[in-house]
Amino acid sequence: MHNKLLLTVATLALMAGCQSKGSCSFAGCGPDAPLGGTGGGTGGGTGGITINQDNALTILREAWYAANTTSDLPFFVVATGIGDTSGGVASAGGNNLKSLPGNQVLMTPFGPTAYNCPVSGTFIVTGDVTDMNTITAGDFSTYDASACDSGTGFTVDGIHSLDINSVVGDVASGQFEVAQTMNFTNFRAALASQVTTINGDHTVVRDTRTPGSITTAYSGNSLDVNEQGITVLVRNYSGFMTTDTATLDTSIDVVGTVNSSVIAGSYVYSNSETIQRAFGGNPSDGIFDVTGANSSTARIFVVDSNTVNLQVDENASTNYEFSVNITWEEFLGLAP
């Protein structure tokens, strides 16, 4: 089963104060093993598996995991010690390319050059950065890590590349918009016995120019995540998140198509009502929809930060034949 430990720990590293059972952009990141159950709703397209009362809980959990993974990816990259300019929800200004492990790159263009990681292992850096003291459109860098331990608790292998597509505003003041694309090739992060491997692309547009809030738009063609032997493939995904910089409360809208090794067939997730979450807690409002074959649907209707209503419409009648209230902990598989 997915325990989402790596992404949860990575998010916690940047958002201190989140509870370990619920630190992701939506809610917690609980196990996703097939447990049967209920779900339902209308999504942003149709999938290849028919959703019914027996498989709906599994499908909802896998879709929820996929949506959380795409929204948390920039934070995961930062926490592993590999450079990233997205900054994270808790950052008003973002990092810059000087966050390279060891902060050893001093020239532009540079590489390929091999460096020792702060604790153990090596990484090879290649890139071209206009000014190491800021972020400039056209900057790019590639990190090829080999058993690299940067002191964050993670050991990293594989390739992560970062391209700065555009920069608008004043980087020095922290009031700017940056668009960047990350690509992953066998990017593997291990925390003790927990291992996550990522392949795919992820584009992020972060805007800090509006006082009191940060907006994050992200998208990708394909993201393949393997965690503890379970593979989740998310295609044609996107999201838009707004964060209150004073409270760190978030709202988010998402869409994507999922295939998982847990259950055969594809399905599409979206939300017909924006997901609202207070910092450190579970979502308190919103509707998360998953659509399968023959317009069968499953839905997470958020009742409050303690309870969700799971609904199933097996025959596209728009009437939910099955409905049940459960706690977030039960849905996420965290309850005893």
SULWO-V843462 format. One record per residue. N is the residue number from 1. RES is the residue in three letters. SS is DSSP state (A for helix, B for strand, O for the rest). PHI is phi in whole degrees, 0 to 359 (NA if undefined). OMEGA is omega in degrees with one decimal (none if undefined). Layout:
# SULWO-V843462
n/res/ss/phi/omega
N/RES/SS/PHI/OMEGA
N/RES/SS/PHI/OMEGA
This chain:
# SULWO-V843462
n/res/ss/phi/omega
1/MET/O/NA/173.1
2/HIS/O/287/167.7
3/ASN/O/250/174.6
4/LYS/O/53/-174.3
5/LEU/A/296/-174.8
6/LEU/A/297/-179.2
7/LEU/A/290/177.2
8/THR/A/295/179.6
9/VAL/A/297/179.8
10/ALA/A/297/178.2
11/THR/A/294/178.5
12/LEU/A/299/-178.5
13/ALA/A/298/-178.5
14/LEU/A/256/-175.0
15/MET/O/233/-177.3
16/ALA/O/305/-179.5
17/GLY/O/111/175.9
18/CYS/O/292/175.9
19/GLN/O/283/-174.5
20/SER/O/293/179.6
21/LYS/O/272/-175.4
22/GLY/O/204/-171.2
23/SER/O/253/-175.4
24/CYS/O/273/-174.6
25/SER/O/298/177.7
26/PHE/O/268/-178.4
27/ALA/O/212/175.1
28/GLY/O/283/-178.6
29/CYS/O/235/-172.2
30/GLY/O/276/179.9
31/PRO/O/299/-176.6
32/ASP/O/233/179.6
33/ALA/O/290/-179.7
34/PRO/O/297/-178.5
35/LEU/O/237/-173.7
36/GLY/O/72/175.8
37/GLY/O/127/-171.8
38/THR/O/228/-179.8
39/GLY/O/178/175.4
40/GLY/O/157/175.8
41/GLY/O/139/179.2
42/THR/O/248/-177.0
43/GLY/O/243/-176.7
44/GLY/O/268/-178.3
45/GLY/O/151/179.9
46/THR/O/237/-178.9
47/GLY/O/247/-174.1
48/GLY/O/252/178.0
49/ILE/O/241/177.6
50/THR/O/279/-178.2
51/ILE/O/272/176.9
52/ASN/O/220/-175.1
53/GLN/O/293/-178.4
54/ASP/O/277/-175.8
55/ASN/O/249/-171.0
56/ALA/A/296/-178.7
57/LEU/A/296/177.4
58/THR/A/300/-178.6
59/ILE/A/295/178.3
60/LEU/A/298/179.7
61/ARG/A/295/179.8
62/GLU/A/294/178.3
63/ALA/A/294/178.0
64/TRP/A/297/176.7
65/TYR/A/301/-178.3
66/ALA/A/298/-179.8
67/ALA/A/296/177.4
68/ASN/A/295/-178.7
69/THR/A/299/-179.3
70/THR/A/293/-179.4
71/SER/A/282/-177.2
72/ASP/A/266/-170.6
73/LEU/A/304/179.6
74/PRO/A/301/-179.8
75/PHE/A/291/178.8
76/PHE/A/299/-177.9
77/VAL/A/296/178.7
78/VAL/A/299/-173.8
79/ALA/A/293/179.3
80/THR/O/283/177.4
81/GLY/O/96/177.2
82/ILE/O/271/-172.2
83/GLY/O/304/179.9
84/ASP/O/200/-177.7
85/THR/O/256/-174.9
86/SER/O/287/171.4
87/GLY/O/88/-178.9
88/GLY/O/91/-176.8
89/VAL/O/301/-174.5
90/ALA/O/277/-176.3
91/SER/O/255/178.9
92/ALA/O/276/-173.6
93/GLY/O/244/-178.7
94/GLY/O/89/174.9
95/ASN/O/274/170.4
96/ASN/O/228/-172.8
97/LEU/A/292/173.8
98/LYS/A/288/179.1
99/SER/A/279/173.6
100/LEU/O/307/178.3
101/PRO/A/307/-179.9
102/GLY/A/81/176.4
103/ASN/A/52/-168.9
104/GLN/O/256/-176.4
105/VAL/O/274/-171.3
106/LEU/O/238/-175.7
107/MET/O/229/177.1
108/THR/O/220/-12.5
109/PRO/O/292/-175.2
110/PHE/B/214/173.6
111/GLY/B/77/2.7
112/PRO/B/290/-178.7
113/THR/B/229/-179.8
114/ALA/B/266/178.0
115/TYR/B/229/170.7
116/ASN/B/278/175.8
117/CYS/O/286/-174.6
118/PRO/O/305/-179.0
119/VAL/O/258/179.4
120/SER/B/197/-179.2
121/GLY/B/83/-178.2
122/THR/B/223/170.2
123/PHE/B/214/178.0
124/ILE/B/249/-176.4
125/VAL/B/244/173.3
126/THR/B/227/177.8
127/GLY/B/176/176.9
128/ASP/B/212/-177.7
129/VAL/O/238/-177.1
130/THR/O/296/-176.7
131/ASP/O/213/-176.4
132/MET/O/292/-179.3
133/ASN/O/265/-178.5
134/THR/O/206/178.3
135/ILE/O/243/-176.7
136/THR/O/227/175.7
137/ALA/O/304/-178.2
138/GLY/O/99/174.6
139/ASP/O/299/172.7
140/PHE/B/211/177.3
141/SER/B/207/176.9
142/THR/B/229/-180.0
143/TYR/B/244/177.6
144/ASP/B/243/-172.0
145/ALA/B/262/175.3
146/SER/B/226/-179.1
147/ALA/B/48/-174.1
148/CYS/B/275/176.5
149/ASP/B/250/-175.7
150/SER/O/267/178.1
151/GLY/O/93/178.8
152/THR/O/270/-175.9
153/GLY/O/105/-179.6
154/PHE/O/262/166.5
155/THR/B/250/-170.0
156/VAL/B/241/172.1
157/ASP/B/229/173.6
158/GLY/B/99/-170.9
159/ILE/B/246/174.4
160/HIS/B/229/177.5
161/SER/B/246/-176.5
162/LEU/B/223/176.5
163/ASP/B/241/174.8
164/ILE/B/270/-175.5
165/ASN/B/277/-179.0
166/SER/B/200/175.4
167/VAL/B/222/178.5
168/VAL/B/231/177.8
169/GLY/B/106/-173.9
170/ASP/B/252/-177.9
171/VAL/O/296/-176.1
172/ALA/O/299/-179.5
173/SER/O/275/-176.7
174/GLY/O/85/179.7
175/GLN/B/253/-175.9
176/PHE/B/201/172.5
177/GLU/B/242/178.0
178/VAL/B/234/174.6
179/ALA/B/248/-176.9
180/GLN/B/219/176.4
181/THR/B/239/176.0
182/MET/B/249/174.1
183/ASN/B/234/-176.2
184/PHE/B/236/175.9
185/THR/B/233/-176.7
186/ASN/B/48/178.8
187/PHE/B/282/-170.9
188/ARG/B/237/177.7
189/ALA/B/238/-179.2
190/ALA/B/239/173.1
191/LEU/B/238/-171.6
192/ALA/O/57/-177.4
193/SER/O/268/-178.6
194/GLN/B/268/-173.1
195/VAL/B/232/174.8
196/THR/B/234/176.5
197/THR/B/239/-175.8
198/ILE/B/235/168.5
199/ASN/B/228/176.2
200/GLY/B/138/-175.2
201/ASP/B/233/-176.5
202/HIS/B/206/178.2
203/THR/B/253/-177.1
204/VAL/B/233/170.6
205/VAL/B/240/-177.5
206/ARG/B/251/-177.6
207/ASP/B/235/-178.9
208/THR/O/248/-171.5
209/ARG/O/281/-179.9
210/THR/O/270/-179.2
211/PRO/O/304/175.8
212/GLY/O/91/-178.6
213/SER/B/209/172.3
214/ILE/B/235/174.0
215/THR/B/250/-179.1
216/THR/B/227/172.6
217/ALA/B/252/-179.6
218/TYR/B/221/-179.1
219/SER/B/197/177.3
220/GLY/B/192/176.9
221/ASN/B/279/-176.0
222/SER/B/201/176.7
223/LEU/B/222/-177.8
224/ASP/B/249/-176.3
225/VAL/B/240/175.8
226/ASN/B/249/-179.5
227/GLU/B/226/178.9
228/GLN/O/53/174.4
229/GLY/O/87/177.0
230/ILE/B/254/-178.3
231/THR/B/250/174.7
232/VAL/B/238/177.3
233/LEU/B/252/178.2
234/VAL/B/247/-177.8
235/ARG/B/239/175.4
236/ASN/B/47/-174.4
237/TYR/B/257/175.5
238/SER/B/200/177.4
239/GLY/B/198/176.3
240/PHE/B/221/-174.5
241/MET/B/234/173.8
242/THR/B/242/-177.6
243/THR/B/237/173.5
244/ASP/B/282/-174.5
245/THR/O/289/178.9
246/ALA/O/277/-175.6
247/THR/O/257/-173.5
248/LEU/O/66/171.5
249/ASP/O/294/-175.8
250/THR/B/230/167.0
251/SER/B/231/-174.1
252/ILE/B/209/172.5
253/ASP/B/237/-171.6
254/VAL/B/218/171.0
255/VAL/B/203/177.7
256/GLY/B/179/177.2
257/THR/B/243/-170.8
258/VAL/B/238/161.7
259/ASN/B/235/-178.5
260/SER/B/226/176.9
261/SER/O/289/179.0
262/VAL/O/289/-177.2
263/ILE/B/211/-174.5
264/ALA/B/288/176.5
265/GLY/B/106/-179.0
266/SER/B/257/177.1
267/TYR/B/205/-173.5
268/VAL/B/246/175.6
269/TYR/B/249/174.1
270/SER/B/198/172.1
271/ASN/B/226/-179.5
272/SER/B/273/172.5
273/GLU/B/217/-175.4
274/THR/B/305/177.5
275/ILE/B/280/179.6
276/GLN/B/246/-179.2
277/ARG/B/218/172.8
278/ALA/O/281/-178.4
279/PHE/O/303/177.6
280/GLY/O/82/-177.5
281/GLY/O/235/175.0
282/ASN/O/278/174.8
283/PRO/B/304/179.9
284/SER/B/247/-178.5
285/ASP/B/201/176.0
286/GLY/B/127/178.4
287/ILE/B/226/-179.0
288/PHE/B/246/-173.5
289/ASP/B/248/174.3
290/VAL/B/228/-178.5
291/THR/B/241/179.1
292/GLY/O/246/-179.3
293/ALA/A/295/177.4
294/ASN/A/57/178.6
295/SER/A/60/172.1
296/SER/O/293/-172.3
297/THR/B/222/172.8
298/ALA/B/225/-173.5
299/ARG/B/215/166.1
300/ILE/B/256/175.0
301/PHE/B/261/-176.2
302/VAL/B/283/178.4
303/VAL/O/281/176.3
304/ASP/O/197/-176.1
305/SER/O/287/177.6
306/ASN/O/252/-167.3
307/THR/B/228/170.8
308/VAL/B/235/174.0
309/ASN/B/253/179.5
310/LEU/B/262/-173.7
311/GLN/B/229/179.6
312/VAL/B/225/169.9
313/ASP/B/238/-173.5
314/GLU/O/281/-168.9
315/ASN/O/238/176.1
316/ALA/O/59/-179.5
317/SER/O/273/-174.0
318/THR/O/68/171.9
319/ASN/O/255/-177.8
320/TYR/O/276/-176.8
321/GLU/O/290/-177.5
322/PHE/B/229/-179.8
323/SER/B/207/179.9
324/VAL/B/207/172.8
325/ASN/B/266/173.4
326/ILE/B/222/177.9
327/THR/B/280/174.2
328/TRP/A/302/-178.8
329/GLU/A/298/177.4
330/GLU/A/294/180.0
331/PHE/A/297/-177.7
332/LEU/A/279/179.8
333/GLY/O/78/-176.5
334/LEU/O/264/-178.9
335/ALA/O/287/178.7
336/PRO/O/300/none
